[in-house]
Amino acid sequence: MEVKMITLYHAPFSRSSAIVAAVEEMDLLDRVQIRIVDIRRQDGSGGRDPANPHPDGKVPALDHDGQIVTERPAILSYLSEVFPDAPAIAAPGSAERGAFLTWLAWYGDVMEPVLMVHAAKVDGPIFQAGFRGVEEMNARIADTLSDGRPYLLKQGFTVADLLVVSPYTYFPDEVPEIPAFRDWVARVTARASMQNVVARDTQARAA
């Protein structure tokens, strides 16, 4: 795939922050332009930015020479295909490509719905049958880490770790009292890319 102009639309301290960190981990900061846009925040501040191509006015959105990709799992999967030699991914055709894509999809298809329902304090038998709850969600991660591996994939750290850990960076009280789980969260959030995106987001918000 020909690599043309790529722009990532990002709002500081939002869901797109993890994707900016992922771009750094993939060593793509010189290939992907980060463009700051406004979004409507939960507190009512901000608003839809006409410069943002996301059809819902949200972030992140990726523009690859006019082709728009939205939603965090899709963006990470897409970038890993455009840049198959990038670090911090399981490349197409590699042994853990399936596990890598599974974690990306599981985050969007299971983890986010479970967390949203939990935060809204609503529940029901249909939801429980389809998604289960926070305990089961955390158990899926804890079971993966129970063999002593430091990250979700056997090969080591990938941007899937950044995506799956992201809710716990905003809600640290939700991290379960499981040593391997807590160590994983601490290990991922201590990475330079995570610290750097906080610093850049702070600077962008102050501008």
Backbone hydrogen bonds in HBPLUS format (Angstrom, degrees):
<---DONOR---> <-ACCEPTOR-->    atom                        ^
c    i                          cat <-CA-CA->   ^        H-A-AA   ^      H-
h    n   atom  resd res      DA  || num        DHA   H-A  angle D-A-AA Bond
n    s   type  num  typ     dist DA aas  dist angle  dist       angle   num
A0065-ASP N   A0005-MET O   2.86 MM  60  5.28 134.3  2.08 163.8 170.9     1
A0033-GLN N   A0006-ILE O   2.92 MM  27  6.23 164.2  1.94 158.9 153.7     2
A0007-THR N   A0063-ASP O   2.89 MM  56  5.12 155.1  1.95 139.3 147.6     3
A0063-ASP N   A0007-THR O   2.82 MM  56  5.12 166.1  1.83 154.3 159.2     4
A0008-LEU N   A0033-GLN O   2.72 MM  25  6.03 165.7  1.74 164.1 168.2     5
A0035-ARG N   A0008-LEU O   2.83 MM  27  6.00 172.3  1.84 156.3 158.5     6
A0009-TYR N   A0061-ALA O   2.80 MM  52  5.18 173.4  1.81 163.7 165.3     7
A0010-HIS N   A0035-ARG O   2.86 MM  25  5.96 165.5  1.88 157.5 159.9     8
A0037-VAL N   A0010-HIS O   2.93 MM  27  5.91 152.4  2.01 140.1 146.2     9
A0017-SER N   A0014-SER O   3.05 MM   3  5.59 164.5  2.08 115.9 120.9    10
A0019-ILE N   A0016-SER O   3.00 MM   3  5.14 126.0  2.30  98.6 113.1    11
A0020-VAL N   A0016-SER O   3.07 MM   4  6.47 149.4  2.17 151.7 160.2    12
A0021-ALA N   A0017-SER O   3.04 MM   4  6.37 159.7  2.08 149.6 154.9    13
A0022-ALA N   A0018-ALA O   2.92 MM   4  6.14 146.6  2.04 135.5 145.2    14
A0023-VAL N   A0019-ILE O   2.86 MM   4  6.14 151.1  1.94 146.2 153.3    15
A0024-GLU N   A0020-VAL O   3.13 MM   4  6.49 152.6  2.21 146.4 153.0    16
A0025-GLU N   A0021-ALA O   2.92 MM   4  6.26 158.3  1.97 149.1 155.5    17
A0026-MET N   A0022-ALA O   2.87 MM   4  6.08 144.0  2.00 148.0 157.6    18
A0028-LEU N   A0023-VAL O   2.94 MM   5  5.31 164.6  1.96 159.7 160.6    19
A0027-ASP N   A0024-GLU O   2.90 MM   3  4.96 157.5  1.95 107.7 113.3    20
A0031-ARG N   A0028-LEU O   2.80 MM   3  4.97 157.8  1.85 111.0 118.6    21
A0032-VAL N   A0028-LEU O   2.86 MM   4  5.90 140.9  2.02 166.3 175.6    22
A0041-ARG N   A0045-SER O   2.77 MM   4  5.29 173.6  1.77 155.9 158.2    23
A0044-GLY N   A0041-ARG O   2.96 MM   3  5.36 159.3  2.01 115.1 119.3    24
A0052-ASN N   A0049-ASP O   2.96 MM   3  5.47 163.8  1.99 118.8 124.2    25
A0057-GLY N   A0054-HIS O   2.97 MM   3  5.06 163.6  2.00 111.6 116.8    26
A0062-LEU N   A0069-VAL O   2.76 MM   7  5.00 164.1  1.78 156.4 161.0    27
A0069-VAL N   A0062-LEU O   2.76 MM   7  5.00 157.7  1.81 147.5 154.8    28
A0064-HIS N   A0067-GLN O   2.84 MM   3  4.98 171.3  1.85 146.5 146.0    29
A0067-GLN N   A0064-HIS O   3.08 MM   3  4.98 166.6  2.10 108.0 111.0    30
A0075-ILE N   A0071-GLU O   2.96 MM   4  6.22 158.8  2.01 158.5 165.6    31
A0076-LEU N   A0072-ARG O   3.05 MM   4  6.26 167.6  2.07 159.5 161.6    32
A0077-SER N   A0073-PRO O   2.99 MM   4  6.12 161.0  2.03 147.7 153.5    33
A0078-TYR N   A0074-ALA O   2.81 MM   4  5.91 158.9  1.86 147.5 154.1    34
A0079-LEU N   A0075-ILE O   2.88 MM   4  6.07 167.8  1.89 152.9 155.8    35
A0080-SER N   A0076-LEU O   3.06 MM   4  6.16 152.5  2.14 141.8 149.2    36
A0081-GLU N   A0077-SER O   3.19 MM   4  6.47 127.7  2.48 137.7 150.6    37
A0081-GLU N   A0078-TYR O   3.02 MM   3  5.20 139.1  2.19 101.4 113.4    38
A0082-VAL N   A0078-TYR O   2.96 MM   4  6.30 156.5  2.01 154.2 161.3    39
A0083-PHE N   A0079-LEU O   2.83 MM   4  5.86 154.5  1.89 148.4 155.2    40
A0086-ALA N   A0083-PHE O   3.06 MM   3  5.51 165.7  2.08 121.0 123.0    41
A0159-VAL N   A0088-ALA O   2.82 MM  71  5.70 146.4  1.93 159.3 149.7    42
A0094-SER N   A0091-ALA O   2.92 MM   3  5.41 161.5  1.95 141.3 142.1    43
A0097-ARG N   A0094-SER O   3.22 MM   3  5.33 168.2  2.24 112.9 113.1    44
A0100-PHE N   A0096-GLU O   2.93 MM   4  6.12 158.7  1.98 151.8 158.0    45
A0101-LEU N   A0097-ARG O   2.97 MM   4  6.22 167.7  1.98 156.5 158.1    46
A0102-THR N   A0098-GLY O   2.90 MM   4  6.01 148.8  2.00 142.9 152.6    47
A0103-TRP N   A0099-ALA O   3.03 MM   4  6.26 160.1  2.07 150.8 153.8    48
A0104-LEU N   A0100-PHE O   3.20 MM   4  6.50 158.3  2.25 146.6 152.5    49
A0105-ALA N   A0101-LEU O   2.93 MM   4  6.13 168.2  1.95 152.4 155.4    50
A0106-TRP N   A0102-THR O   2.74 MM   4  5.81 159.4  1.78 152.3 159.2    51
A0107-TYR N   A0103-TRP O   3.03 MM   4  6.10 152.8  2.11 141.9 147.8    52
A0108-GLY N   A0104-LEU O   3.45 MM   4  6.81 164.2  2.47 147.5 149.3    53
A0109-ASP N   A0105-ALA O   2.77 MM   4  5.84 165.0  1.79 161.1 166.3    54
A0110-VAL N   A0106-TRP O   2.88 MM   4  5.28 152.1  1.96 136.6 142.1    55
A0111-MET N   A0106-TRP O   3.05 MM   5  6.41 162.9  2.08 151.6 157.0    56
A0112-GLU N   A0107-TYR O   2.96 MM   5  6.19 158.5  2.00 175.3 173.3    57
A0114-VAL N   A0110-VAL O   3.04 MM   4  6.16 166.4  2.05 158.6 162.9    58
A0115-LEU N   A0111-MET O   2.97 MM   4  6.16 163.1  2.00 155.4 160.1    59
A0116-MET N   A0112-GLU O   2.91 MM   4  6.04 158.0  1.95 154.8 160.7    60
A0117-VAL N   A0113-PRO O   3.02 MM   4  6.17 166.1  2.04 152.4 155.5    61
A0118-HIS N   A0114-VAL O   2.95 MM   4  6.08 155.2  2.01 144.6 152.3    62
A0119-ALA N   A0115-LEU O   2.87 MM   4  6.03 159.2  1.92 146.7 152.0    63
A0120-ALA N   A0116-MET O   2.95 MM   4  6.10 150.4  2.04 144.2 152.5    64
A0121-LYS N   A0117-VAL O   2.96 MM   4  5.99 113.3  2.42 134.3 149.8    65
A0122-VAL N   A0117-VAL O   3.21 MM   5  5.52 167.2  2.22 151.6 155.1    66
A0121-LYS N   A0118-HIS O   3.17 MM   3  5.05 147.9  2.28  95.5 105.2    67
A0128-GLN N   A0124-GLY O   2.99 MM   4  6.21 166.3  2.00 157.9 162.3    68
A0129-ALA N   A0125-PRO O   2.92 MM   4  5.99 153.2  1.99 142.9 149.8    69
A0130-GLY N   A0126-ILE O   3.09 MM   4  6.28 148.5  2.19 143.2 151.3    70
A0131-PHE N   A0127-PHE O   2.73 MM   4  5.72 166.7  1.75 163.0 166.2    71
A0132-ARG N   A0128-GLN O   2.95 MM   4  4.03 125.1  2.26 100.1 115.2    72
A0137-MET N   A0133-GLY O   2.98 MM   4  6.21 155.1  2.04 148.6 156.6    73
A0138-ASN N   A0134-VAL O   2.82 MM   4  6.04 169.0  1.83 160.0 161.4    74
A0139-ALA N   A0135-GLU O   2.92 MM   4  6.05 148.1  2.02 141.4 151.1    75
A0140-ARG N   A0136-GLU O   3.05 MM   4  6.31 144.6  2.18 143.8 151.4    76
A0142-ALA N   A0138-ASN O   2.88 MM   4  6.12 170.0  1.89 155.8 159.2    77
A0143-ASP N   A0139-ALA O   2.78 MM   4  5.78 162.2  1.81 149.6 154.0    78
A0144-THR N   A0140-ARG O   3.33 MM   4  6.42 149.5  2.43 133.0 140.3    79
A0145-LEU N   A0141-ILE O   3.10 MM   4  6.44 147.7  2.21 148.4 157.3    80
A0146-SER N   A0142-ALA O   3.00 MM   4  6.00 112.4  2.47 139.5 156.5    81
A0146-SER N   A0143-ASP O   3.27 MM   3  5.01 151.6  2.35  94.1 102.5    82
A0148-GLY N   A0145-LEU O   3.15 MM   3  5.82 158.1  2.20 122.9 124.5    83
A0156-GLY N   A0153-LEU O   3.15 MM   3  5.56 155.6  2.21 109.7 116.8    84
A0161-ASP N   A0158-THR O   3.00 MM   3  5.71 144.7  2.13 116.6 123.9    85
A0163-LEU N   A0159-VAL O   3.14 MM   4  6.48 155.2  2.21 146.8 152.4    86
A0164-VAL N   A0160-ALA O   2.99 MM   4  6.17 175.5  2.00 156.8 157.7    87
A0165-VAL N   A0161-ASP O   2.95 MM   4  5.88 153.4  2.03 146.4 153.5    88
A0166-SER N   A0163-LEU O   3.24 MM   3  5.33 141.8  2.39  98.5 109.1    89
A0168-TYR N   A0165-VAL O   2.95 MM   3  5.59 129.6  2.21 120.2 133.0    90
A0169-THR N   A0166-SER O   3.13 MM   3  5.33 146.3  2.25 104.4 114.1    91
A0170-TYR N   A0167-PRO O   3.19 MM   3  5.44 136.1  2.39 100.8 111.8    92
A0171-PHE N   A0167-PRO O   2.94 MM   4  6.15 142.7  2.09 143.8 155.6    93
A0174-GLU N   A0171-PHE O   2.92 MM   3  5.68 163.9  1.95 124.1 129.5    94
A0175-VAL N   A0172-PRO O   3.16 MM   3  5.57 166.9  2.18 112.0 116.0    95
A0178-ILE N   A0176-PRO O   2.80 MM   2  5.50 140.1  1.96 102.0  90.4    96
A0181-PHE N   A0178-ILE O   2.93 MM   3  5.24 119.0  2.31 110.2 126.2    97
A0182-ARG N   A0178-ILE O   2.89 MM   4  6.07 167.2  1.90 165.9 170.2    98
A0183-ASP N   A0179-PRO O   2.87 MM   4  5.99 157.5  1.92 151.8 158.5    99
A0184-TRP N   A0180-ALA O   3.02 MM   4  6.13 149.2  2.11 135.8 143.9   100
A0185-VAL N   A0181-PHE O   3.01 MM   4  6.36 162.6  2.04 155.8 159.5   101
A0186-ALA N   A0182-ARG O   2.98 MM   4  6.18 165.3  2.00 148.4 152.6   102
A0187-ARG N   A0183-ASP O   2.83 MM   4  5.94 153.5  1.90 145.2 153.1   103
A0188-VAL N   A0184-TRP O   2.95 MM   4  6.16 163.8  1.98 155.9 158.8   104
A0189-THR N   A0185-VAL O   2.95 MM   4  6.03 171.1  1.96 155.4 158.4   105
A0190-ALA N   A0186-ALA O   3.08 MM   4  5.97 130.7  2.33 135.9 146.5   106
A0191-ARG N   A0188-VAL O   3.14 MM   3  5.56 164.5  2.17 112.9 117.7   107
A0194-MET N   A0191-ARG O   3.03 MM   3  5.49 127.5  2.32 109.0 121.4   108
A0195-GLN N   A0191-ARG O   3.20 MM   4  6.61 157.3  2.26 151.6 158.2   109
A0196-ASN N   A0192-ALA O   2.77 MM   4  5.92 157.0  1.82 153.7 160.7   110
A0197-VAL N   A0193-SER O   3.06 MM   4  6.18 153.9  2.13 141.4 147.1   111
A0198-VAL N   A0194-MET O   3.33 MM   4  6.51 152.8  2.41 139.3 145.8   112
A0199-ALA N   A0195-GLN O   3.12 MM   4  6.42 157.5  2.17 146.0 152.0   113
A0200-ARG N   A0196-ASN O   2.88 MM   4  6.16 160.1  1.92 152.0 157.4   114
A0201-ASP N   A0197-VAL O   2.82 MM   4  5.86 157.0  1.87 143.8 150.8   115
A0202-THR N   A0198-VAL O   2.92 MM   4  6.05 155.7  1.98 145.9 152.4   116
A0203-GLN N   A0199-ALA O   3.06 MM   4  6.28 156.6  2.12 143.2 149.3   117
A0204-ALA N   A0200-ARG O   2.84 MM   4  6.05 158.5  1.88 149.1 155.3   118
A0205-ARG N   A0201-ASP O   2.90 MM   4  6.04 156.1  1.96 147.7 153.7   119
A0206-ALA N   A0202-THR O   3.13 MM   4  6.27 143.8  2.27 139.2 148.4   120
A0207-ALA N   A0203-GLN O   3.13 MM   4  6.28 124.1  2.46 138.1 151.8   121
A0207-ALA N   A0204-ALA O   3.28 MM   3  5.18 141.7  2.44  93.4 104.0   122
